[in-house]
Amino acid sequence: MIEKIMLRDILRTPELFMCRWKQLATLMTLLTCLVFLGTGLYFNVGGHVVPPYADTTIYMQYARAIAEGHPYRFQAWDQPTTGSTSHLYPFVLAIPYMLGMKGDALTTAGALMGIAAFIIFLFLFVRIGRAIAPRALPLALLMTVLSGHVVVSFFGQNDMLLFTVLIALSFMAYLERRFVLLCIVLPLLPLTRVDGVIPVLIFILVESSRIYFKPDRKDYRKLIISSLCGFFGIAMMYGINLLVTGHTYFDSVLDKGYFNNNSFEHGVYQTLSDFLDILRSLFFGIKAVSFRDLFVFPILGGVLIVAGLLLKRWYAGQRSSTWLWIIATAVSQMLVVSSSGWAGIHYDRYFAWQMPFLYLLIACGAVHLCQSLRFDRRRKVFVLLAAVLLSYQLVSLVIIWIHFSEQCRVMHEQVTFVKQVDLKIADETKIGYCGGAGMCYYMSRKKSENIYGIMSSRFIRRSSPLERYEILKREPDLRPDLMICLEAVFSWPAVLKEVEFENLDLLGSNERIKIHSLDWQLLDRAKSGVQNTNLIKQIQGLKQIGCLDIGYDKHESQYEYENTLRLSSIRIFPFQTVAEVADSCHTNQMLEVGKVVIGYESFQVPTTAGLPLTLVLRSGSQAKAVKTASYTQTIEQTVKLEYSSLIRVIVGDRTIDSIVKLNPTADFMTEFMVTIPAELIVGDKTKVVVGGDHISYCYWFFQPEIPGV
């Protein structure tokens, strides 16, 4: 009898509908949590849950640093960094560490935090759904519980689990007019994630407009105070970054995104392209990025979303402004993620908080479409829609769980590998990481350098991985003794030499997990000075007054180096060459990192007035890995220069032309010399402009020695 009443009055009595579906949602939540927790325990490390992603270990290392009393220092001897993209989450994760859940146990603590966050979020979602779409809530709740995308974000052990709870808590506090709670939660959003700035700014914008159009509202003072608290959280986030690192952005997002690495036009094009990709796949389930097509039932989901937007009665007051806040925040965040180039990472974890509200719109569409039908067809159509949607969600949950299991297996292998390496190498050995820098969490206090950057402050903000060669060339103290490569982040074939350890179990992943020794001879040869035999004779008796190694940030800053392209749509990155210098007295190869100059480059040389200045430039004829960006595409090209090139050196209003004979193959580099007359050297600094298409590896500067000086 109860079942008959439920089916007959399914759209009239949502409370009766909920009493059964809440029980089913509770059961499914517990089963889902047990399955994902069990998967982590099956691929365990030390009897505890395996970290599901490499990023998880980064948070763990920052949490340990906080517990040990050196927050923001990845290791106690490091400079402060903000590679976690979150101020708040590492401190939250540090609590179980301080309570005794250290080592492998911290991942189990993270998994339990994920389960708690998932349950809290569902509770908050029910509260919000009852207020803004009560009839659609049962179906939306079940879709959320069965959403692999949402579930896996809570078991990813990253800042999204905390952010998702806090943003839902802010929506609930706003709906229920709990302004004290709202004043507490809003400032926490930007402190939890950098994109937490978006909901705060949208809230300020929405409420400012409402206050403007309704100045007689009684609660406007409370809304103003809430907005000020949110703005204070934004200021704190940027202020902490500035205080810790000297710049306002998180180290983990510096120089990332389409606008940083391409022309403005290409950045706009790629951002809009990714944004439309996201909308197409989220609304209509049309596959663009792997896994995203599993989030919404193809076509039907989009139709129901549109129906929910068009047919829902948008009541005046709190519910309408809450919907506006949610939708505007979601769209704005999609645009920001689209511009970053990180859409699709970890099952689009950045959109995890949005999906339940998207499901709520889908459920609204299903309810309102059924309401427009004759009564005897309503329940059949609704049950059919619900069955199709929930079945698809269940299938997507299973598929994402399978891939989550595979990721856990990979991380189990990597952690086990690192633990074995730790036992086989001496404590004084310095470890370098090409990727997966958080794995130092499992090393017994050995010093490490993350060559990829983010956590090692010296390697942060390099536009190309190859620029790290130049740092290691000029700063030998940073060189690691061994390099652990857990990912194919970038290749160092000229430097890395694979090391074999006896009885080291690679667990079947020998292609993706390797440990290398390092041979620095190629780099050391490159910094040993001019190699061309004829030039060495010509500069005898001259004093070297400086060296500008192109690609080395300290040299480029010291000499105020600028590289200007005459083609605005092209961005050329540094590249590497392993070759020897033509006409050299020896045949030793060296590794050089340089830049292609299509236009001109300029620099300021400290000089002694009244003495001629001699420049020696190491150049070449071919450049590899040149990135060319147009409005619609990014392509890799190889630049080949002519065998002879016109180089124009400009000092003041005087031009000195030089025809450079380049070697026609990439196996040799060329060194040539240009002398600037003494009458052009008039101060203690001389600006030199070098024009003409050429390749720059390194400059050396010489002047005659002054007797007695």
Buried (B, 14 or more C-beta within 10 A) or exposed (E): EEEEEBBEEBBEBBEBBBEEBBEBBBEBBEEBBEBBBEBBBEBBBBEBBBBBBBBBBBBBBBBBBBBBEBBBBBBEEBBBBBBBBBBBBBBBBBBBBEEEBBBBBBBBBBBBBBBBBBBBBBEBBBBBBBBBBBBBBBBBBBBBBBBBBBBBBBBBBBBBBBBBBBBBBBBBBBBBEBBEBBBBBBBBBBBBBBBBBBBBBBBBBBBBEBBEEEEEEEEBEBBBBBBBBBBBBBEBBBEBBEEBBEBEBBBBBBEBBBBBBBBEBBBBBBBEBBBEBBBBBBBBBBEBBEBBBBBBBBEBBBBBBBBBBEBBEEEEEBBEBBBBBBBBBBBBBBBBBBBBBBBBBBBBBBBBBBBBBBBBBBBBBBBBBBEEEEEEEBBEBBEEBBEBBBEBBBBBBEEBBEBBBEBBBBBBBBBBBBBBBBEEBEEEBBBBBBBBBBBBBBBEEBBBBBBBBBBBBBBBBBBBBBBBBBBBBBEEEBBBBBBBBBBEBBEBEBBBEEBEEEEBEBBEBEEBBBBBEBEEEBBEBBBEEBBBBEBBEBBEEBBBBBBBBBBBBEBBEBBEBEBEBEEEBBBBBBBBBBBBBBBBEEEEBBBBBBBBBBBBBBBBBBBBEEBBBBBBBBBBBBBEBBBBBBEEEBEEEEBEBEEEBEBBBBBBEEEBEBEBEBBBEBBBBBBBBBBBEBEBBEEEEBEBBBBBBBBBBBBBBBBBEEEEE
